[in-house]
Amino acid sequence: MNKPVVIVGGGPVGMALALALHQQGITSEIHDIRPRGAAAGDQRILALSHGSRQILTTLGVWSEIQATAITDIHVSQRGGAGRTKISAREQGVDALGHVASSSCIASALDHALSTANIAYVGDSRILEALPSASAITLSCSDGELEAPLVAYAEGRIGDGAEVVERDYGQHALICRLTPAAPHGGTAWERFTTHGPFALLPHEQDYSAVYTCSPEQAERLAGLSDADLLTHLQADFGQRVQFTRVQNRFIYPLGLRYRSQPIAERQVWLGNAAQTLHPVAGQGFNLALRDCMALAHALTGAADPGAAEVLARYAADRRFDRRGTIGITDSLIRVFSNDHPVLRHLRGAGLVALDLLPPLRSFLARRMMFGARAW
Ligand SMILES: Cc1cc2nc3c(=O)[nH]c(=O)nc-3n(C[C@H](O)[C@H](O)[C@H](O)COP(=O)(O)OP(=O)(O)OC[C@H]3O[C@@H](n4cnc5c(N)ncnc54)[C@H](O)[C@@H]3O)c2cc1C
């Protein structure tokens, strides 16, 4: 028998899980098809909730992550009524969330793994998994492994799984925008006729996610920097002036999730369990909560892969998982639709948010903590 838990996938989620298990005295071993350190080259910029900061602090890596604080979030819709501002000061916290690069998070986690002496096997492909009553046998490119439990954090949902899918028929154009004046920690969520346009303050710039049809995304991807800048400025409006656009790429948007994140001696976490629309910025935040809950569920278990242990974990996560998937899905459908009735409802919702501090506070807590907001 190898380690009690084999983790397939050594991206940020697999590494965070290994550290969370280590803190509970549970040994694990990570296997990744890429060489060790490859995750530090990933380009994504992630919004981290206040709860994620607490988890990364508990895992001992927060002080190594260069993160930009979000002190205010400005929400509005173009061509419609209503806008609101959620501020950290009003919520009694120093930041509503933070923004950091996935590469910086991965480097900090990798460093912590080395310090804790947690095994990470790079260039290792898992070919097959065969569960039995007492263990699960994994055939991999470099031999065979046996463990009570395998946790998948492969960053995608493989073929053959029972999945629920929704194609939003939209793409996200992701880029870096330099503002003319300091951003002051303000994030912007602007709902336009073709979908949400989000700006996250990151270092001196904004990380922008611009949602539109696949055809428009292709067209924008082909524009010169100057023409793209003019287009984005016109669409965003004049509240923020942009001087430069860089690092653009296109990402197709959809929702895919496993109807069950567990099976016999197996558990799926992060994007391997659910792949969410990036506009809501929830994927990694939800995954970190999964990691902590799994480590907690396995603590003291004689057999970490026992059916009742995994069932308890899945039951514990059902509310947060369903809630986060549901809210992300509804947000995209309500806010990416230009039906006049929905536009008025959105306006009314934003006005209500602006007038009702408790409602604003509820939304802010949901963003900061996930299900713990309730
Ligand atoms: C554009 C964009 C913006 C986003 N913004 C946010 C945000 O603001 N906030 C937020 O919380 N989330 C956000 N997300 C989601 C977030 O990026 C993901 O939830 C998170 O990065 C997933 O991490 P992971 O470790 O599960 O997957 P990955 O980072 O993809 O890592 C998976 C690892 O598994 C390895 N692997 C794959 N297959 C195998 C195999 N068969 N065997 C062994 N190893 C394997 C890979 O090599 C890789 O190292 C965004 C996503 C996108 C695409």
Ligand as a Chemical Component Dictionary entry (heavy atoms), coordinates in Angstrom:
data_LIG
# 
_chem_comp.id                   LIG 
_chem_comp.type                 NON-POLYMER 
_chem_comp.pdbx_formal_charge   0 
_chem_comp.three_letter_code    LIG 
# 
loop_
_chem_comp_atom.comp_id 
_chem_comp_atom.atom_id 
_chem_comp_atom.alt_atom_id 
_chem_comp_atom.type_symbol 
_chem_comp_atom.charge 
_chem_comp_atom.model_Cartn_x 
_chem_comp_atom.model_Cartn_y 
_chem_comp_atom.model_Cartn_z 
_chem_comp_atom.pdbx_ordinal 
LIG C1  C1  C 0 -10.121 32.593 -17.385 1  
LIG C2  C2  C 0 -10.376 32.041 -16.022 2  
LIG C3  C3  C 0 -10.527 32.898 -14.935 3  
LIG C4  C4  C 0 -10.801 32.388 -13.655 4  
LIG N1  N1  N 0 -10.980 33.250 -12.630 5  
LIG C5  C5  C 0 -11.212 32.764 -11.387 6  
LIG C6  C6  C 0 -11.340 33.631 -10.273 7  
LIG O1  O1  O 0 -11.303 34.856 -10.416 8  
LIG N2  N2  N 0 -11.538 33.096 -9.039  9  
LIG C7  C7  C 0 -11.632 31.750 -8.846  10 
LIG O2  O2  O 0 -11.831 31.309 -7.691  11 
LIG N3  N3  N 0 -11.504 30.893 -9.880  12 
LIG C8  C8  C 0 -11.308 31.370 -11.146 13 
LIG N4  N4  N 0 -11.141 30.520 -12.180 14 
LIG C9  C9  C 0 -11.171 29.086 -11.920 15 
LIG C10 C10 C 0 -9.781  28.624 -11.468 16 
LIG O3  O3  O 0 -8.826  28.992 -12.431 17 
LIG C11 C11 C 0 -9.782  27.135 -11.290 18 
LIG O4  O4  O 0 -10.815 26.762 -10.416 19 
LIG C12 C12 C 0 -8.494  26.623 -10.681 20 
LIG O5  O5  O 0 -7.370  27.209 -11.269 21 
LIG C13 C13 C 0 -8.443  25.147 -10.904 22 
LIG O6  O6  O 0 -7.266  24.644 -10.349 23 
LIG P1  P1  P 0 -6.986  23.085 -10.448 24 
LIG O7  O7  O 0 -5.777  22.822 -9.642  25 
LIG O8  O8  O 0 -8.261  22.338 -10.157 26 
LIG O9  O9  O 0 -6.731  22.852 -11.994 27 
LIG P2  P2  P 0 -5.461  23.171 -12.887 28 
LIG O10 O10 O 0 -4.830  24.444 -12.480 29 
LIG O11 O11 O 0 -5.925  23.041 -14.295 30 
LIG O12 O12 O 0 -4.438  21.996 -12.541 31 
LIG C14 C14 C 0 -4.701  20.667 -12.914 32 
LIG C15 C15 C 0 -3.394  19.882 -12.858 33 
LIG O13 O13 O 0 -3.699  18.512 -13.134 34 
LIG C16 C16 C 0 -2.746  17.992 -14.050 35 
LIG N5  N5  N 0 -3.385  16.880 -14.770 36 
LIG C17 C17 C 0 -4.338  16.945 -15.724 37 
LIG N6  N6  N 0 -4.692  15.692 -16.113 38 
LIG C18 C18 C 0 -3.942  14.829 -15.382 39 
LIG C19 C19 C 0 -3.847  13.407 -15.317 40 
LIG N7  N7  N 0 -4.609  12.613 -16.090 41 
LIG N8  N8  N 0 -2.969  12.849 -14.468 42 
LIG C20 C20 C 0 -2.195  13.624 -13.662 43 
LIG N9  N9  N 0 -2.248  14.992 -13.690 44 
LIG C21 C21 C 0 -3.116  15.575 -14.531 45 
LIG C22 C22 C 0 -2.368  19.180 -14.908 46 
LIG O14 O14 O 0 -1.094  18.998 -15.487 47 
LIG C23 C23 C 0 -2.393  20.327 -13.893 48 
LIG O15 O15 O 0 -1.152  20.545 -13.293 49 
LIG C24 C24 C 0 -10.909 30.997 -13.472 50 
LIG C25 C25 C 0 -10.737 30.127 -14.561 51 
LIG C26 C26 C 0 -10.489 30.646 -15.819 52 
LIG C27 C27 C 0 -10.326 29.707 -16.968 53 
# 
loop_
_chem_comp_bond.comp_id 
_chem_comp_bond.atom_id_1 
_chem_comp_bond.atom_id_2 
_chem_comp_bond.value_order 
_chem_comp_bond.pdbx_ordinal 
LIG C1  C2  SING 1  
LIG C2  C3  SING 2  
LIG C2  C26 DOUB 3  
LIG C3  C4  DOUB 4  
LIG C4  N1  SING 5  
LIG C4  C24 SING 6  
LIG N1  C5  DOUB 7  
LIG C5  C6  SING 8  
LIG C5  C8  SING 9  
LIG C6  O1  DOUB 10 
LIG C6  N2  SING 11 
LIG N2  C7  SING 12 
LIG C7  O2  DOUB 13 
LIG C7  N3  SING 14 
LIG N3  C8  DOUB 15 
LIG C8  N4  SING 16 
LIG N4  C9  SING 17 
LIG N4  C24 SING 18 
LIG C9  C10 SING 19 
LIG C10 O3  SING 20 
LIG C10 C11 SING 21 
LIG C11 O4  SING 22 
LIG C11 C12 SING 23 
LIG C12 O5  SING 24 
LIG C12 C13 SING 25 
LIG C13 O6  SING 26 
LIG O6  P1  SING 27 
LIG P1  O7  DOUB 28 
LIG P1  O8  SING 29 
LIG P1  O9  SING 30 
LIG O9  P2  SING 31 
LIG P2  O10 DOUB 32 
LIG P2  O11 SING 33 
LIG P2  O12 SING 34 
LIG O12 C14 SING 35 
LIG C14 C15 SING 36 
LIG C15 O13 SING 37 
LIG C15 C23 SING 38 
LIG O13 C16 SING 39 
LIG C16 N5  SING 40 
LIG C16 C22 SING 41 
LIG N5  C17 SING 42 
LIG N5  C21 SING 43 
LIG C17 N6  DOUB 44 
LIG N6  C18 SING 45 
LIG C18 C19 SING 46 
LIG C18 C21 DOUB 47 
LIG C19 N7  SING 48 
LIG C19 N8  DOUB 49 
LIG N8  C20 SING 50 
LIG C20 N9  DOUB 51 
LIG N9  C21 SING 52 
LIG C22 O14 SING 53 
LIG C22 C23 SING 54 
LIG C23 O15 SING 55 
LIG C24 C25 DOUB 56 
LIG C25 C26 SING 57 
LIG C26 C27 SING 58 
# 
